[in-house]
Amino acid sequence: MFPFKWTEVQFVYTIAIWILIASLARICKTSGQTDTYRYFSVFSYLKFLTKWLPDSSLIIIVGLILGFILHLTSLNGVSLDAEVFFLYLLPPIIFDAGYFMPNRAFFKNIDSILLFSVLGTVWNCFAIGGSLLLLSKYDIFSIQFSTFEIFIFASLVSASDPVAIIVVFEEIHVNEFLFINVFGEALFNDAISVVLYNMFISFLARDLTTLNFWDYASRGLSFFVVASGGVAIGVVFAFATSLATKYTHGIKIVAPVLIFLIPYMGYLTAEMVSFSAIIAIAVCGMVMKQYVKGNITNSAANSVKYFTKIISQTSEIVIYMFLGLSTVSADHYFDVVFIAATIFFTLFYRTIGVLSQCYFLNKFRAEQFKLQDQFILAYGGLKGAIAYGLVVSIPAAVSAKPMFITTTIALIYFNVFIQGITIRPLINLLKIKTKEEKKATMTESVYNKYLDYMMAGIEDIAGQKGHYNLVARFERFNSSVLKPIFMRLQKREKIDFTSVIRSYEKLILEDALEKMKSRQNSTEISLRSFLQPGEDMEQLYTLFGEFLKERRDDDIQDDYFAEVQAHECENFGSELKEIENKDASIV
């Protein structure tokens, strides 16, 4: 009467069980007063474990246990597929990071982020690959490999992984300065890591002697195309999302769907045209949030916030569980010397790169990288599932592929277990400032804006076009052009500072009158009496001639002349008339 049809639903049912375990492993809860997220997992009841092991390592252990169980069933062989990882699991994590990215801190540190992600990744790739290639000449590895094969492997282990960094660094609540630099580097070095990977893959089938300079230069320039293309696609789809939420305000249930669907389409579009999909969806989240939040209701904004966190955290858990499963199901080839050399070189060359780049940056930055910060930057360059997704995509023709896969998994385990376990006590030992779990008050936000405007003014006075000047120009353009287009309640308005300028002009003139009144008993009141030694009247005419001429008919000038006439300053009036006839510039 009730036939058992397990074979028809076994795969989907197993996936549902994994998602259920992932959801129970970490439950997101928010505090109403501070609007911050706290995560409570089933591991939190195992105090003796969570005191030393991060949640990510415990989840891998669960994946290992589940893998051993499945190894005894018909589902043996289940592993993390590269297509599933890049198309389904990775996008929610990166979108969550971009949507909740503190933009002010990100663009404040854009110089260090770009330097770490571009120069640092290239340095790590060629240093690690060159060192392993040099050691292979002495036949100390059990499998031989070509030059391009080892550089394929070096390109995927040279970049930090944003998923691993988010999981570990959010658990230890590292301060915003360090988190932005490490995560920003991991976000953008994916582009150059993939470019290097594809470059060496394309060289794999060619003879080394047939390659010329243009072959290398064209592949190197492709990084800028891949990165800038990802940024462009992210911006376009962010604007599309903003317009969609602007004109669907009346249909409340549609807007949250569009907020997730359109950025995901941007991710797929970038992947389709071989641009950086990670940069595309991260930029899309960063750009769209300021417009989208003004177009949707508070309840819809809360729904987007909670759902984004839920799918992001679930994807992270599934990825680490899959890593545990892949450890059991994959075919491995262990070369202990190769594994040890890879782990040593990744740590050694990243440390050298971070120290040298921070030494250079500290010469030009107001916020310096302290020695403790540099240590965490070097120690926190974690590898994760992106490296695994790339290594399983290596062509089967590469004879050393099984050794590369095993080494990558060993490197990830070293990062998650050894570095993930020790980084918290190291932060406490070095007394590194951790993140404060509080939302900025209105006063803090206002004064941060005041400081930005003040610094932009100082840059203008100094004749410099620096960071604050660019931010001020963009904010004016954003307020007058972009927000009226992409936000529902914003109207195009011309910002007029005339009244502010006139007020300051009036204060300056009142100060001048006070000085004149103090000299009213003198026999001669003249503009010459206000000149310092070495100054002449022509300089004064140049400074104030046009100013007084243009203000002749306004209320400030009328008050000014009335005050002058009241004191019967004939000489002063005659010289003032002379100044008015001059054509000069306004200061």
C-alpha positions as CSV (number, residue, x, y, z in Angstrom):
1,M,0.0,0.0,0.0
2,F,2.9,2.4,0.7
3,P,5.9,1.6,-1.6
4,F,9.2,3.0,-0.4
5,K,10.7,5.2,-3.1
6,W,13.9,6.4,-1.5
7,T,15.9,6.1,-4.8
8,E,13.7,8.8,-6.4
9,V,14.3,11.4,-3.7
10,Q,17.5,10.4,-2.1
11,F,19.7,13.1,-3.6
12,V,17.3,16.0,-3.1
13,Y,16.4,14.7,0.4
14,T,20.0,14.6,1.3
15,I,20.5,18.2,0.1
16,A,17.5,19.3,2.2
17,I,19.1,17.6,5.3
18,W,22.4,19.4,4.7
19,I,20.6,22.7,4.5
20,L,18.6,21.9,7.7
21,I,21.8,21.1,9.5
22,A,23.4,24.2,8.2
23,S,20.5,26.3,9.4
24,L,20.6,24.8,12.8
25,A,24.4,25.1,13.0
26,R,24.3,28.9,13.1
27,I,21.1,30.8,13.8
28,C,21.1,34.5,13.2
29,K,19.6,36.8,15.8
30,T,19.6,40.6,15.9
31,S,19.6,43.0,18.8
32,G,16.9,45.6,18.4
33,Q,18.8,48.4,20.1
34,T,22.1,48.1,18.3
35,D,20.8,46.5,15.1
36,T,23.8,44.1,15.2
37,Y,23.8,40.4,14.4
38,R,24.8,37.6,16.8
39,Y,25.1,34.0,15.9
40,F,24.1,31.2,18.2
41,S,24.9,27.7,17.0
42,V,24.4,24.2,18.4
43,F,28.1,24.2,19.1
44,S,27.6,27.0,21.6
45,Y,26.4,24.4,24.1
46,L,29.7,22.6,23.8
47,K,31.8,25.1,25.7
48,F,34.9,23.0,25.9
49,L,35.0,22.9,22.1
50,T,33.9,26.4,21.2
51,K,36.5,27.9,23.6
52,W,39.3,26.8,21.3
53,L,37.8,25.8,17.9
54,P,36.0,28.3,15.6
55,D,32.6,27.4,14.2
56,S,34.1,26.9,10.7
57,S,36.4,24.2,11.8
58,L,33.6,22.4,13.8
59,I,31.4,22.5,10.7
60,I,34.2,20.9,8.6
61,I,34.3,18.2,11.3
62,V,30.6,17.7,10.9
63,G,31.1,17.4,7.1
64,L,33.8,14.8,7.7
65,I,31.5,12.7,9.9
66,L,28.7,13.0,7.4
67,G,31.2,12.1,4.6
68,F,32.2,8.9,6.5
69,I,28.5,8.0,6.9
70,L,27.7,8.6,3.2
71,H,30.9,6.6,2.4
72,L,29.0,3.6,3.6
73,T,25.9,4.3,1.6
74,S,25.0,4.5,-2.1
75,L,25.7,8.3,-2.0
76,N,29.5,7.7,-1.7
77,G,31.4,10.1,-4.0
78,V,29.5,13.3,-3.2
79,S,31.8,16.2,-3.4
80,L,31.9,20.0,-3.8
81,D,31.4,20.6,-7.5
82,A,33.0,23.8,-8.9
83,E,29.9,24.7,-10.9
84,V,27.6,24.4,-7.9
85,F,30.0,26.4,-5.8
86,F,30.5,29.3,-8.2
87,L,27.0,29.6,-9.5
88,Y,24.9,28.9,-6.4
89,L,26.8,29.0,-3.1
90,L,29.3,31.9,-3.6
91,P,27.0,34.7,-4.9
92,P,24.9,35.1,-1.7
93,I,28.0,35.4,0.5
94,I,29.7,38.1,-1.7
95,F,26.4,40.0,-2.1
96,D,25.9,40.0,1.6
97,A,29.4,41.4,2.1
98,G,29.0,44.1,-0.5
99,Y,25.5,45.1,0.6
100,F,26.6,45.6,4.2
101,M,30.0,46.9,3.4
102,P,30.9,50.2,5.3
103,N,31.5,52.2,2.1
104,R,33.2,55.1,4.0
105,A,35.9,52.8,5.5
106,F,36.3,50.9,2.2
107,F,37.0,54.0,0.0
108,K,39.1,55.5,2.8
109,N,41.4,52.4,2.5
110,I,41.1,51.9,-1.3
111,D,44.8,52.6,-1.8
112,S,46.0,49.8,0.5
113,I,43.3,47.4,-0.7
114,L,44.3,47.7,-4.4
115,L,48.0,47.5,-3.5
116,F,47.5,44.3,-1.5
117,S,45.2,42.7,-4.0
118,V,47.1,43.4,-7.2
119,L,50.8,43.6,-6.3
120,G,50.5,41.2,-3.4
121,T,48.8,38.5,-5.4
122,V,51.3,38.7,-8.3
123,W,54.2,38.6,-5.9
124,N,52.8,35.6,-4.1
125,C,52.0,33.7,-7.3
126,F,55.5,34.0,-8.9
127,A,57.4,33.7,-5.6
128,I,55.5,30.5,-4.5
129,G,55.6,29.0,-8.0
130,G,59.2,29.9,-8.6
131,S,60.3,28.4,-5.3
132,L,58.4,25.1,-5.8
133,L,59.7,24.9,-9.4
134,L,63.3,25.4,-8.1
135,L,62.8,22.6,-5.5
136,S,61.4,20.2,-8.2
137,K,64.7,20.5,-10.0
138,Y,66.3,18.5,-7.2
139,D,63.7,15.7,-7.5
140,I,62.5,16.0,-3.9
141,F,58.8,15.7,-5.0
142,S,57.2,12.4,-6.0
143,I,55.5,13.8,-9.1
144,Q,57.1,16.0,-11.6
145,F,55.4,19.0,-13.2
146,S,56.0,21.6,-15.9
147,T,56.6,25.3,-15.4
148,F,53.1,26.3,-16.3
149,E,51.5,23.5,-14.3
150,I,53.1,24.6,-11.0
151,F,52.2,28.3,-11.8
152,I,48.6,27.2,-12.2
153,F,48.7,25.8,-8.7
154,A,50.5,28.8,-7.4
155,S,47.9,31.2,-8.8
156,L,45.1,29.6,-6.9
157,V,46.9,29.4,-3.6
158,S,48.3,32.9,-3.8
159,A,45.0,34.7,-3.2
160,S,43.1,35.1,0.1
161,D,39.6,33.7,0.2
162,P,36.7,36.1,1.1
163,V,34.5,33.3,2.4
164,A,37.2,32.0,4.8
165,I,38.0,35.6,6.0
166,I,34.4,36.5,6.6
167,V,33.8,33.3,8.6
168,V,36.9,33.6,10.8
169,F,37.2,37.4,11.2
170,E,33.5,37.9,12.0
171,E,33.8,35.3,14.8
172,I,36.8,37.1,16.4
173,H,35.2,40.6,15.9
174,V,38.4,42.1,14.5
175,N,38.3,45.9,14.2
176,E,37.0,47.6,11.1
177,F,40.3,48.9,9.8
178,L,41.9,45.4,9.7
179,F,38.7,43.7,8.4
180,I,38.3,46.2,5.5
181,N,41.9,45.8,4.4
182,V,41.9,42.0,4.6
183,F,38.5,41.4,3.2
184,G,38.8,44.1,0.5
185,E,42.1,42.5,-0.6
186,A,40.4,39.1,-0.7
187,L,37.5,40.5,-2.7
188,F,39.6,42.0,-5.4
189,N,42.5,39.6,-5.6
190,D,40.0,37.0,-6.9
191,A,40.0,38.9,-10.2
192,I,43.8,38.7,-10.6
193,S,44.0,35.2,-9.3
194,V,41.5,34.0,-11.9
195,V,43.3,36.0,-14.6
196,L,46.6,34.3,-13.7
197,Y,44.9,30.9,-13.5
198,N,43.4,31.3,-17.0
199,M,46.6,32.7,-18.4
200,F,48.7,29.7,-17.3
201,I,45.9,27.3,-18.4
202,S,46.0,28.9,-21.9
203,F,49.8,28.5,-22.0
204,L,49.5,24.9,-21.0
205,A,49.0,23.5,-24.5
206,R,51.6,25.7,-26.1
207,D,55.4,25.3,-26.4
208,L,57.3,27.5,-24.1
209,T,59.7,28.5,-26.9
210,T,56.9,29.8,-29.1
211,L,55.7,32.4,-26.6
212,N,56.6,36.0,-27.1
213,F,56.4,39.3,-25.2
214,W,53.0,40.1,-26.5
215,D,51.5,36.8,-25.3
216,Y,52.6,37.7,-21.7
217,A,51.6,41.4,-22.0
218,S,48.1,40.7,-23.4
219,R,47.4,38.2,-20.6
220,G,48.6,40.7,-18.0
221,L,46.5,43.5,-19.4
222,S,43.5,41.3,-19.3
223,F,43.4,41.7,-15.5
224,F,42.4,45.3,-15.8
225,V,39.7,44.4,-18.4
226,V,38.4,41.7,-16.1
227,A,38.3,43.9,-13.0
228,S,37.0,47.0,-14.7
229,G,34.4,45.0,-16.6
230,G,33.2,43.5,-13.3
231,V,32.9,47.0,-11.8
232,A,30.9,48.3,-14.8
233,I,28.5,45.4,-14.8
234,G,28.0,45.8,-11.1
235,V,27.2,49.5,-11.4
236,V,24.8,49.0,-14.3
237,F,22.8,46.3,-12.5
238,A,22.8,48.4,-9.3
239,F,21.2,51.2,-11.2
240,A,18.7,48.8,-12.7
241,T,17.8,47.5,-9.3
242,S,17.3,51.0,-8.0
243,L,15.0,52.0,-10.8
244,A,13.1,48.7,-10.4
245,T,12.5,49.4,-6.7
246,K,11.6,53.0,-7.4
247,Y,8.7,52.2,-9.7
248,T,7.4,49.1,-7.9
249,H,6.9,50.9,-4.5
250,G,3.2,50.2,-4.7
251,I,3.7,46.4,-5.0
252,K,5.5,45.7,-1.7
253,I,6.0,42.0,-2.3
254,V,7.9,42.5,-5.6
255,A,10.7,44.8,-4.4
256,P,12.6,42.3,-2.1
257,V,12.5,39.7,-4.9
258,L,14.0,42.2,-7.4
259,I,16.7,43.2,-4.9
260,F,18.0,39.6,-4.9
261,L,17.2,38.6,-8.5
262,I,18.8,41.5,-10.4
263,P,22.2,41.4,-8.7
264,Y,22.3,37.7,-9.2
265,M,21.6,38.2,-12.9
266,G,24.5,40.7,-12.9
267,Y,26.7,38.0,-11.4
268,L,25.7,35.5,-14.1
269,T,26.2,38.1,-16.8
270,A,29.7,38.9,-15.6
271,E,30.5,35.1,-15.5
272,M,29.1,34.7,-19.0
273,V,31.3,37.4,-20.6
274,S,34.4,36.3,-18.6
275,F,34.5,39.3,-16.3
276,S,35.0,39.1,-12.5
277,A,31.6,38.0,-11.2
278,I,32.7,38.4,-7.6
279,I,33.6,42.0,-8.1
280,A,30.4,42.6,-10.1
281,I,28.0,41.4,-7.4
282,A,30.0,43.0,-4.6
283,V,30.0,46.4,-6.4
284,C,26.3,46.0,-7.2
285,G,25.5,45.6,-3.5
286,M,27.7,48.5,-2.5
287,V,26.2,50.9,-5.0
288,M,22.5,50.0,-4.9
289,K,22.0,50.0,-1.1
290,Q,21.8,53.8,-0.6
291,Y,19.2,54.1,-3.4
292,V,17.2,50.9,-2.6
293,K,16.8,51.7,1.1
294,G,15.1,55.0,0.2
295,N,12.7,53.3,-2.2
296,I,11.3,50.4,0.0
297,T,9.4,50.4,3.3
298,N,11.0,49.7,6.6
299,S,9.4,46.3,6.8
300,A,10.7,45.4,3.4
301,A,14.2,46.7,4.3
302,N,14.2,44.5,7.4
303,S,13.1,41.5,5.3
304,V,15.9,42.0,2.9
305,K,18.4,42.4,5.8
306,Y,17.3,39.2,7.5
307,F,17.0,37.1,4.4
308,T,20.4,38.2,3.0
309,K,22.0,37.1,6.3
310,I,20.2,33.8,6.3
311,I,21.1,32.7,2.8
312,S,24.7,34.0,3.3
313,Q,25.2,32.1,6.5
314,T,23.6,29.0,5.1
315,S,25.8,29.0,2.0
316,E,28.9,29.4,4.2
317,I,27.9,26.4,6.3
318,V,27.1,24.2,3.2
319,I,30.5,25.1,1.7
320,Y,32.5,24.0,4.7
321,M,30.4,20.9,5.1
322,F,31.1,20.1,1.4
323,L,34.8,20.5,2.1
324,G,34.5,17.9,4.8
325,L,32.6,15.6,2.4
326,S,35.1,16.2,-0.4
327,T,38.0,15.1,1.9
328,V,36.4,11.7,2.3
329,S,35.1,11.2,-1.2
330,A,37.9,12.6,-3.3
331,D,40.9,10.6,-4.6
332,H,44.0,11.8,-2.9
333,Y,47.7,11.7,-3.5
334,F,49.8,12.6,-0.5
335,D,53.2,14.2,-0.9
336,V,54.2,15.4,2.6
337,V,57.2,17.3,1.3
338,F,55.2,19.2,-1.3
339,I,52.4,19.9,1.2
340,A,54.9,21.2,3.8
341,A,56.8,23.3,1.2
342,T,53.5,24.9,0.0
343,I,52.3,25.8,3.5
344,F,55.7,27.3,4.4
345,F,56.1,29.3,1.2
346,T,52.5,30.7,1.4
347,L,53.1,32.0,4.9
348,F,56.7,33.2,4.2
349,Y,56.1,35.1,1.0
350,R,52.9,36.7,2.2
351,T,54.7,38.0,5.3
352,I,57.4,39.5,3.2
353,G,54.9,41.0,0.8
354,V,52.8,42.5,3.6
355,L,55.8,44.0,5.5
356,S,57.2,45.6,2.4
357,Q,53.8,47.0,1.2
358,C,53.0,48.4,4.6
359,Y,56.4,50.0,4.8
360,F,55.6,51.8,1.5
361,L,52.1,52.7,2.5
362,N,53.0,54.1,5.9
363,K,55.1,56.8,4.1
364,F,51.9,58.3,2.6
365,R,49.1,57.4,5.0
366,A,47.7,59.2,8.0
367,E,46.4,56.0,9.6
368,Q,49.5,53.8,9.9
369,F,49.8,50.1,9.8
370,K,51.2,49.2,13.2
371,L,53.5,46.1,13.5
372,Q,50.7,44.2,15.2
373,D,48.3,45.1,12.3
374,Q,50.9,43.9,9.8
375,F,51.2,40.6,11.6
376,I,47.4,40.0,11.5
377,L,47.4,41.0,7.8
378,A,50.1,38.5,7.1
379,Y,48.6,35.8,9.3
380,G,45.0,36.4,8.2
381,G,45.5,35.6,4.5
382,L,43.3,32.5,4.7
383,K,42.6,30.1,1.8
384,G,39.2,28.6,1.4
385,A,36.7,27.1,-1.0
386,I,37.5,29.4,-4.0
387,A,41.0,27.7,-4.1
388,Y,39.3,24.3,-4.0
389,G,36.8,25.2,-6.7
390,L,39.7,26.3,-9.0
391,V,41.9,23.3,-8.3
392,V,39.2,20.8,-9.1
393,S,38.7,22.6,-12.4
394,I,42.3,21.9,-13.5
395,P,42.3,19.9,-16.7
396,A,42.7,16.1,-16.2
397,A,45.7,16.1,-18.5
398,V,47.8,17.6,-15.7
399,S,49.4,14.6,-14.2
400,A,50.0,16.3,-10.8
401,K,46.3,17.3,-10.4
402,P,45.6,14.7,-7.6
403,M,48.6,16.0,-5.6
404,F,47.4,19.6,-6.2
405,I,43.9,18.8,-4.9
406,T,45.2,17.1,-1.8
407,T,47.7,19.9,-1.1
408,T,44.9,22.5,-1.5
409,I,42.7,20.7,1.0
410,A,45.6,20.4,3.4
411,L,46.3,24.1,3.1
412,I,42.7,25.0,3.7
413,Y,42.6,22.7,6.8
414,F,45.8,24.4,8.1
415,N,44.3,27.8,7.6
416,V,41.0,27.0,9.2
417,F,42.2,24.8,12.1
418,I,45.7,26.0,13.0
419,Q,45.5,29.7,12.0
420,G,41.7,29.9,12.8
421,I,42.3,28.5,16.3
422,T,45.4,30.6,17.1
423,I,44.3,33.9,15.7
424,R,42.0,34.8,18.5
425,P,44.6,34.3,21.3
426,L,47.2,36.1,19.2
427,I,44.8,39.2,18.9
428,N,44.4,39.2,22.6
429,L,48.1,38.7,23.2
430,L,49.0,41.6,20.9
431,K,46.2,43.7,22.4
432,I,44.7,44.5,19.0
433,K,41.6,46.6,19.1
434,T,38.4,44.6,18.4
435,K,35.2,45.8,16.8
436,E,32.8,47.8,19.0
437,E,29.3,46.3,18.8
438,K,27.4,49.6,18.6
439,K,25.8,51.7,16.0
440,A,27.1,55.2,15.3
441,T,25.0,57.9,16.9
442,M,23.5,60.8,15.0
443,T,26.0,63.1,16.5
444,E,28.9,60.9,15.4
445,S,27.5,60.6,11.9
446,V,27.0,64.4,11.6
447,Y,30.5,65.2,12.9
448,N,32.0,62.7,10.6
449,K,30.4,64.5,7.7
450,Y,31.7,67.8,9.1
451,L,35.2,66.5,9.2
452,D,34.9,65.3,5.6
453,Y,33.8,68.7,4.5
454,M,36.4,70.4,6.5
455,M,39.2,68.2,5.0
456,A,37.8,68.9,1.5
457,G,38.0,72.6,2.2
458,I,41.6,72.3,3.4
459,E,42.5,70.4,0.3
460,D,40.9,73.2,-1.8
461,I,42.8,75.9,0.0
462,A,46.1,73.9,-0.4
463,G,45.3,73.5,-4.1
464,Q,45.2,69.7,-3.8
465,K,42.7,67.2,-5.4
466,G,42.8,64.5,-2.8
467,H,40.5,61.9,-1.4
468,Y,38.2,64.2,0.5
469,N,37.8,66.5,-2.5
470,L,36.8,63.6,-4.7
471,V,34.3,62.4,-2.1
472,A,32.8,65.9,-1.8
473,R,32.5,66.2,-5.6
474,F,30.8,62.8,-5.9
475,E,28.4,63.6,-3.1
476,R,27.3,66.9,-4.8
477,F,26.9,64.9,-8.1
478,N,25.0,62.2,-6.3
479,S,22.6,64.6,-4.6
480,S,21.9,66.7,-7.6
481,V,21.8,64.0,-10.4
482,L,21.8,60.4,-9.3
483,K,19.5,60.4,-6.3
484,P,16.7,62.2,-8.1
485,I,16.9,59.6,-10.9
486,F,17.1,56.5,-8.8
487,M,15.2,57.4,-5.6
488,R,11.5,57.8,-5.2
489,L,11.2,60.9,-2.9
490,Q,14.3,62.8,-4.2
491,K,13.8,65.8,-6.4
492,R,16.4,67.5,-8.5
493,E,17.4,70.7,-6.7
494,K,20.2,73.1,-7.3
495,I,22.3,73.6,-4.2
496,D,22.7,77.4,-3.7
497,F,25.2,78.6,-1.2
498,T,24.6,82.3,-1.9
499,S,23.0,83.1,1.4
500,V,25.8,81.4,3.3
501,I,28.4,83.4,1.3
502,R,26.5,86.6,1.9
503,S,26.4,86.0,5.6
504,Y,30.1,85.6,5.8
505,E,30.6,88.7,3.6
506,K,28.5,90.7,6.0
507,L,30.5,89.5,9.0
508,I,33.7,90.5,7.3
509,L,32.3,94.0,6.5
510,E,31.0,94.4,10.0
511,D,34.5,93.7,11.3
512,A,35.8,96.4,9.0
513,L,33.2,98.8,10.3
514,E,34.3,98.1,13.9
515,K,37.8,99.0,13.0
516,M,36.6,102.2,11.4
517,K,34.5,103.2,14.4
518,S,37.6,102.7,16.6
519,R,39.3,105.4,14.5
520,Q,36.4,107.9,14.3
521,N,38.3,110.5,16.4
522,S,41.2,110.6,13.9
523,T,41.6,113.6,11.6
524,E,41.7,111.4,8.5
525,I,40.0,108.1,8.0
526,S,41.4,106.5,5.0
527,L,41.8,103.1,3.6
528,R,45.6,103.7,3.7
529,S,45.5,103.6,7.5
530,F,44.6,99.9,7.3
531,L,47.5,98.9,5.1
532,Q,50.5,97.2,6.6
533,P,54.1,98.2,5.7
534,G,55.0,96.9,2.3
535,E,51.4,96.9,1.0
536,D,50.0,99.4,-1.5
537,M,46.5,100.5,-2.6
538,E,46.7,98.7,-6.0
539,Q,46.7,95.4,-4.1
540,L,43.7,96.4,-2.1
541,Y,41.9,97.6,-5.3
542,T,42.6,94.2,-6.9
543,L,41.2,92.3,-3.9
544,F,38.0,94.2,-3.2
545,G,37.2,96.3,-6.3
546,E,35.0,93.9,-8.1
547,F,33.5,92.6,-4.8
548,L,32.2,96.0,-3.8
549,K,31.0,96.7,-7.3
550,E,28.9,93.6,-7.6
551,R,27.4,94.2,-4.1
552,R,26.4,97.8,-4.8
553,D,22.7,97.2,-4.9
554,D,22.3,94.5,-2.3
555,D,21.3,94.9,1.4
556,I,24.9,94.4,2.7
557,Q,26.2,97.4,0.6
558,D,23.2,99.6,1.6
559,D,23.9,99.0,5.3
560,Y,27.5,99.6,4.7
561,F,27.1,103.0,3.0
562,A,24.5,104.0,5.6
563,E,27.1,103.3,8.3
564,V,29.7,105.2,6.4
565,Q,27.5,108.3,5.8
566,A,26.5,108.3,9.5
567,H,30.2,108.8,10.4
568,E,30.7,111.4,7.7
569,C,33.7,109.7,6.3
570,E,34.2,111.8,3.2
571,N,37.7,110.6,2.5
572,F,36.8,107.0,2.9
573,G,33.8,107.4,0.6
574,S,35.8,109.0,-2.1
575,E,38.3,106.2,-2.1
576,L,35.5,103.7,-2.0
577,K,34.1,105.2,-5.2
578,E,37.5,104.9,-6.8
579,I,37.7,101.2,-5.8
580,E,34.2,100.5,-7.3
581,N,35.4,101.7,-10.7
582,K,38.1,99.1,-10.8
583,D,37.6,95.7,-12.6
584,A,39.2,93.1,-10.4
585,S,38.5,89.6,-9.1
586,I,36.7,88.6,-6.0
587,V,38.5,86.9,-3.1
